[in-house]
Amino acid sequence: MSNQRFLIVVDMQKDFIDGALGTQEAQAMVDAAAARIRECKAAGYTLIATLDTHGDDYLETREGKNLPVPHCVRGTAGWQLDPRIREALGDALLVEKPTFGSVRLPEIVRDMCGGEAPARIELIGLCTDICVVSNAPLLKAAFPETDFSVCQDCCAGVTRRKHEAALETMRSCQIRVE
């Protein structure tokens, strides 16, 4: 096992904060998320941020037919990271993903650890009940012996109820909720 620690920042993009799919809960947690990013950076964590990324044909995709709200279209203002998050991340690796979970993320983490499992992974971001809860079990399955957590105060769901339900789902998967 590698001694590397990772902070995975999930989809802290304008469209999920104050854009097409933004919520008051998301807006309220951005400063806490930026502070957590700075704390982890100072503690030597490796930072990775995911970017929900769609094309102009989003409404023709399976996801777009089920969620007919164009969002995070590459190159638009809504696709950009919130400026506070962008500043806190500095030169962190940005990983585009075309849907909720990134099947590439575990491979990227493993490659960054020289083929080994990391010592620790923490997730923060948006939306708890969609993209955070989709990426957490992918990473947990790839690294079952890694210390794994989600910071609940640095996440927000589509609704408060769905946020809490997603946290409970992750607890059931032996992911610590802090």
C-alpha positions as CSV (number, residue, x, y, z in Angstrom):
1,M,0.0,0.0,0.0
2,S,1.2,3.5,-0.9
3,N,1.4,6.1,1.8
4,Q,-0.3,8.6,-0.5
5,R,-3.5,10.4,0.6
6,F,-6.1,11.7,-1.9
7,L,-8.8,14.3,-1.7
8,I,-11.3,13.8,-4.6
9,V,-13.3,16.9,-5.3
10,V,-16.5,15.9,-7.2
11,D,-18.1,18.3,-9.7
12,M,-17.8,21.6,-7.8
13,Q,-18.9,23.4,-11.0
14,K,-21.0,26.5,-11.4
15,D,-24.1,24.7,-12.8
16,F,-24.3,22.5,-9.7
17,I,-23.8,25.5,-7.3
18,D,-25.7,28.5,-8.7
19,G,-26.4,27.5,-12.3
20,A,-28.9,25.2,-14.1
21,L,-29.0,22.6,-11.2
22,G,-27.8,24.8,-8.4
23,T,-29.3,24.7,-4.9
24,Q,-29.1,26.8,-1.7
25,E,-27.4,23.8,0.0
26,A,-24.7,23.7,-2.6
27,Q,-24.1,27.5,-2.4
28,A,-23.9,27.3,1.4
29,M,-21.1,24.6,1.4
30,V,-18.6,26.1,-1.1
31,D,-16.6,28.0,1.4
32,A,-16.3,24.9,3.7
33,A,-15.2,22.8,0.7
34,A,-12.6,25.4,-0.4
35,A,-11.3,25.4,3.2
36,R,-11.1,21.6,3.3
37,I,-9.2,21.6,0.0
38,R,-6.7,24.1,1.4
39,E,-6.3,22.0,4.6
40,C,-5.7,18.8,2.6
41,K,-3.3,20.5,0.3
42,A,-1.3,21.8,3.2
43,A,-1.3,18.3,4.8
44,G,0.3,16.9,1.6
45,Y,-2.8,15.2,0.0
46,T,-2.9,14.7,-3.7
47,L,-5.8,16.6,-5.1
48,I,-8.0,15.4,-8.0
49,A,-11.1,17.2,-9.1
50,T,-13.8,15.7,-11.4
51,L,-15.7,17.7,-14.0
52,D,-19.1,16.6,-15.1
53,T,-18.7,17.2,-18.9
54,H,-21.3,17.1,-21.6
55,G,-21.5,18.1,-25.2
56,D,-24.0,20.2,-27.1
57,D,-25.9,17.0,-27.8
58,Y,-26.7,16.4,-24.1
59,L,-30.5,16.3,-24.6
60,E,-30.1,13.4,-27.0
61,T,-28.1,11.3,-24.6
62,R,-29.7,8.8,-22.2
63,E,-28.9,11.0,-19.3
64,G,-30.3,14.0,-21.0
65,K,-33.6,12.3,-21.8
66,N,-33.9,11.4,-18.1
67,L,-32.7,14.8,-16.8
68,P,-33.7,17.2,-19.5
69,V,-31.8,20.2,-18.1
70,P,-28.7,21.1,-20.1
71,H,-25.7,21.5,-17.7
72,C,-22.0,21.4,-17.6
73,V,-21.6,21.6,-21.3
74,R,-17.9,21.8,-22.1
75,G,-16.7,25.4,-22.5
76,T,-19.7,27.1,-21.0
77,A,-19.7,29.2,-17.8
78,G,-21.7,26.5,-16.0
79,W,-19.0,23.9,-16.8
80,Q,-16.3,25.9,-15.0
81,L,-15.3,25.2,-11.4
82,D,-16.5,27.7,-8.9
83,P,-13.7,30.4,-8.6
84,R,-13.2,29.7,-4.9
85,I,-12.7,26.0,-5.6
86,R,-10.5,26.6,-8.6
87,E,-8.2,28.9,-6.5
88,A,-8.0,26.3,-3.7
89,L,-7.2,23.5,-6.1
90,G,-4.3,25.2,-7.7
91,D,-2.7,22.8,-10.1
92,A,-4.7,19.7,-9.1
93,L,-5.4,17.1,-11.7
94,L,-8.8,17.7,-13.4
95,V,-10.7,14.6,-14.7
96,E,-13.6,15.0,-17.1
97,K,-16.4,12.5,-16.8
98,P,-19.3,12.1,-19.1
99,T,-21.7,10.7,-16.5
100,F,-22.2,10.3,-12.8
101,G,-19.3,8.0,-11.9
102,S,-15.8,7.9,-13.4
103,V,-14.7,4.4,-14.1
104,R,-11.3,5.9,-14.9
105,L,-10.8,7.4,-11.4
106,P,-9.6,4.2,-9.6
107,E,-7.1,3.6,-12.5
108,I,-5.8,7.2,-12.2
109,V,-5.4,6.9,-8.5
110,R,-3.6,3.5,-8.8
111,D,-1.3,4.9,-11.4
112,M,-0.5,7.9,-9.2
113,C,0.4,5.4,-6.4
114,G,2.8,3.5,-8.6
115,G,0.4,0.6,-9.0
116,E,-0.5,0.3,-5.3
117,A,-3.5,1.3,-3.3
118,P,-3.5,4.6,-1.5
119,A,-3.4,5.0,2.2
120,R,-6.4,7.3,2.3
121,I,-9.2,8.7,0.1
122,E,-11.6,11.4,1.1
123,L,-14.4,12.7,-1.1
124,I,-16.2,16.0,-1.1
125,G,-18.5,17.7,-3.6
126,L,-21.7,17.6,-5.5
127,C,-24.2,16.1,-5.7
128,T,-24.0,13.8,-2.7
129,D,-26.9,11.7,-4.0
130,I,-25.8,11.4,-7.6
131,C,-22.1,11.9,-8.4
132,V,-20.5,11.5,-5.0
133,V,-22.4,8.3,-4.2
134,S,-21.6,7.0,-7.7
135,N,-17.8,7.5,-7.4
136,A,-17.4,6.4,-3.7
137,P,-18.3,2.7,-4.3
138,L,-16.2,2.6,-7.4
139,L,-13.2,3.7,-5.5
140,K,-14.0,1.6,-2.4
141,A,-14.3,-1.5,-4.5
142,A,-11.0,-0.8,-6.2
143,F,-9.2,-0.1,-2.9
144,P,-11.0,-2.2,-0.1
145,E,-8.2,-1.8,2.4
146,T,-7.8,2.0,2.0
147,D,-9.0,4.3,4.7
148,F,-12.0,5.9,3.1
149,S,-14.3,8.8,4.1
150,V,-16.8,11.4,2.9
151,C,-16.9,14.8,4.5
152,Q,-20.7,15.5,4.9
153,D,-20.3,19.2,5.5
154,C,-18.4,19.6,2.2
155,C,-21.1,17.8,0.2
156,A,-24.7,18.8,-0.8
157,G,-27.4,16.8,-2.4
158,V,-30.3,17.7,-4.7
159,T,-32.3,17.9,-1.5
160,R,-31.4,17.6,2.2
161,R,-33.3,14.3,2.4
162,K,-31.5,12.8,-0.6
163,H,-28.1,14.0,0.8
164,E,-28.8,12.1,4.1
165,A,-30.0,9.0,2.2
166,A,-26.8,9.0,0.1
167,L,-24.7,9.4,3.3
168,E,-26.5,6.4,4.8
169,T,-25.9,4.4,1.6
170,M,-22.2,5.1,1.8
171,R,-22.1,4.2,5.5
172,S,-23.6,0.8,4.5
173,C,-20.7,0.4,2.1
174,Q,-18.2,0.9,5.0
175,I,-17.3,4.4,3.9
176,R,-16.9,6.6,7.0
177,V,-19.0,9.8,7.0
178,E,-17.2,12.6,8.9
